[in-house]
């Protein structure tokens, strides 16, 4: 694929201010490259360097191999279309007239718009669902309508490179998908797209590669799974998150768990949570935020509870996917139970593979709290789980309603200082 846009050790910013230094990035025909990073990191500045709104103080930026420094503003406008984050409409042009402005870079001095120009404008308006607005004054339209008209105007330029600066920020769900589906189609047809995203799930779904802008630097562009990692999210965004796969699209999906700054110092006591199958995720998070020192028993990799425990940095026994709580894991859980002020057993189903989590609690029964009791429909072990639960109850384990507030209230008797 031929390279359409390249940052060659480019330092970009504004007079007296370097925002991103020594940026290296190549965007080829046929791909979408997404820029992600915290607010104010310089994502938009990188795009503005292409249009001339930001300064290139070192290195260079090229379009199809030609340095921007050697291109006139009109030549840039023929090659690059831009959809900004905010679209201003201070004059009462009609929507059609607004889109037709995208043809101006292709017109000679005093040259009039042709029927072909008008036909192209109507085509791109139809593709962006704005043709119905053709005669409406743009200064009366909603932000979402203006955003889609800005895309139509950019496409009317027939660019080889499309720059999107959070171009779906004002759009409803339907039009957000419509615009990004169209952008994906344009890239698949040969356009080069560089897009700023704040929504990481959308970035992963529509981008071929992602690059992180943070700390005055541009990271290497790579496929979304290589970039959207728990470590990067913690370091760059200061968020602990579960990174998985969207069950419908298969794209990387990011679920924030909590902000790094929101983690209080542990001071309310220690609680071991026995979970699995996603039954304990919300409880572990709530206990952690409340100030408990939380641990999490034996959990299988790939399980939601294991992913949340890892994101929170909780001590737990990580088992292979679909692995069994073997004697070694059971002993580790028993040691955690022995040192915890209390143990909460979530509403988790028990089969033979995870019975070890229950057996490990035999010596601490008076400190065990069953959330939502233990119902027979949770027993997939042929009755052994029910017998273990009954034994714990006979030895002093409590049963409380399954809502988190009830569990927190029950824990007070064990962890009050």
Secondary structure by P-SEA (a helix, b strand, c coil): cccccccccbbbbccccccccbbbbbbcccbbbbbbbcccccaaaaaaaaacccccccccccccccccccccaaaaaacbbbbcccccccccccaaaaaaccccccccccccccaaaaaaaaaaaaaaccccccccccccccaaaaaaaaaaaaaaacccbbbbccccccccaaaaaaaaaaaaaaaaabbbbbbbbccaaaaaacccbbbbbccccccccccccccccaaaaaaccccbbbbbcccccccbbbbbccccccccccccbbbbbbbcccccaaaaaaaaaaccbbbbcccccccaaaaaaaaaccccccccccccccaaaaaaaaaaaaacccccccccccccccaaaaaaaccccccbbbccccccccccccaaaaaaaaaaaaabbbbccccaaaaaaaacccccc
